[in-house]
Amino acid sequence: MDEEQNGARRTIDPEWENYFNEEKVRARDSLERLLAQVPVFSLLHARELRQMARIVHVRHFARGEVIIRRGVQQSGFYLIRHGSVNIVRESVDGPPQVVGTLHPSELLGEFALLDDTPRSTNIVAGEPSELIGFFKPDLMDIVATRPETGCMILLRLAEEMTCTLNNDYQRLREMGYPFAESDEGDALDLTTV
């Protein structure tokens, strides 16, 4: 394919035309910026974020479409890029209940990168939504081929999981669930366990 640029003709190899398409380059750049804001990827440098932008999976879901099904083993997480998703708990004696809603830049399912325990709830698109998926096979490939990058992701993932567990633990304490106290009489701190 020939193109004119500043009065001169240049030839573009049709196999590479899509790769250099300005719209695709902008979308990839914006994806890199988005990934840089995700805590799990926050230690990565620009080059590593470019690699991640090529690895992650962009998925689109219609309103009401199931993203994660209860009882199914999971192998990764999603980052909400656009739209919203509902956390839906099945009810024994009534209709399913929305117990929470997640919005852009929030993660869901990040524990699945390390633990493939089946999900306890359904995750359903609350509106047309775009999610970015990062899955365990991709992480294992990074750990094997680029161990430094893999270790940075695993470190941040462990820190985020610890933070989530501490927040959940604190909410349970506030709800009155009894927990063992430490020798000093303080609540158990999961960062020291």
N, C-alpha and C positions, 0 to 999 in steps of 0.2 A: 504494500500500500504506500502510495506517495502522499506527502503532505507538504504544503508550502509553509515556510517559516521565515519571516523577514525577507521575502522575495526569493529565497533559495528553496529548492526542493530537497527533501530528505526522504529516505526510504525507511519504512518501519517494517521489521519482520512481523508478519501476521501472527506468528506463535507468541510473540511478546507484546503485542498490541494491548491486550487486556491488562497485562501486568503493569504497564506504564500509564494506563488510563488515569487522568488526573483525579477523577471522582473516586476511583478505587484507592489511589494513593492517599487522598484526604480521609477517606473512611478508615484506612489502616492507621494513619496518624492519630485520628481521633480515638480509635480503639486502644492504641498505645497509651494515650493520655488517660483514658479511663482505667486501664489496667494499672497504671502507676498509682492510682488513688485507692486501689484495693489493698487492704492491709497485708494479705498473703503475698503480694508481689512488691511490697513497698521497699524492699532492700535491693531490688534489681536495678541495673543501670540501663541506659537507653538501648544499647545493643541487645541486651537480654529481653527487654520489653518488646523490641521488634520481633524477636524470635517467638515470644509468647503470643503476639498478635497473629502470627501465622499458624500457631498450634491450636488456639482455642476455637470453639465451635459456636457459631452464631445460629441461634434457633428462634423461630417465630411461632407464637402460639395465639390461637383465636380465643376470644372470651369464652370461658367455660371449659376450655380444653385442659385435660389433666397433664401436668408437667411431671409430677412424681406421684406414683400410685402407692398407697398404703400397702405394706407387706412385701414390697418388692425390694430386693437388694439394690443398693445404690453404689455407684462407682465414682462419684465426683460431685462437684458443686456447680451452681449457677449463680451468676451475677445478673441482677436485673438492670438492663440498659434503658429500656423504655417500658412504660406500662406499670402494672401491679399484679401481684399474685396473692391468692388467699390460702391460708392454712386452714384446711377443713378437717374436722374431726367427725367420724361417724358416730351416730347416736343409736343406742340399742332400741329405744322406744319412740323415735321421732326422726325428723329429717336431719341430714348432716348440718353441722353448725360451723360457721366461720369463726375461728378462735383467734385469728390474727391476720394482718395484711402487711405485705412487704412492698416497698417502693424502690424506685431507681437508686442504684449504688449499694443496695443491700444484697447480702449473700444468703443462699439457702443450700443446705446439704453439705457444708464444708467438712463435717466430720466424716463423710463418706470417703474422703481421700485416704483416710487411715483405718477406718472401721466400716466394713461392708454390712453391718447389721441392717435388716430391713427397716424401712421407714414406718413410723407409727401413725402418720397422718397423710392425707392426700394434699398435694399442692396443686392448685387450679388457677389458671389465668383469670384475673378479675376483670380484665379488659384486653384488647389486642396488645400483646407484649413481645418485646425482643429480649432474649436472655443470652448470656455468654456462658458457655459450658466449658469446664476444665475437668478432665477425667483422670482417674487413677492410672490407666495405661500411659497417658501422656506424661504424668508425673514420674512414673517408673522409667520411662525412656529418658527423661531429662536427668534423673539421678544416675542412670547408667552411662549416658554420653557426655553430660556436663555436670559432674558431681558438685562443683562449687555452687552453681545455680540451683541445683536440686536441694542442697543443704540450706541455702538461704530461704527457699520456699518452705521447706519443712520446719525450719526454726520459727518463721513467722506464723505458720499454721499452728504449731504447738503453743505459741504465745497467745494467739487468738482463741484457741480452744480453752486454754486455761482461764482467760478472761471471761469467756462465755460461761464456763462451769462455775466460776466464782460468782458471777452475776446471778445465775440460776440458784446457786446455794444460798445467796443472800435473800433472794425473793422467797425461797422456801422457809427460811428462818423467820422472815417478817410475817409469813402466813401461819407461823406457830408450829412448824414441824420441829420435833426435838432432834438435836444433834449432839454428839459427844463434844464436850468442852476440852480445851487444851489444859495443860497443867496450870497456866496462869489464869484460867477461867474465861479466856477469850474464845470466840468462835474459831473453829477449825479453818485455817487458811490453806486453800488447795495449792497455792504456789509453793508451799513448803513440804507438801506430801510427796 
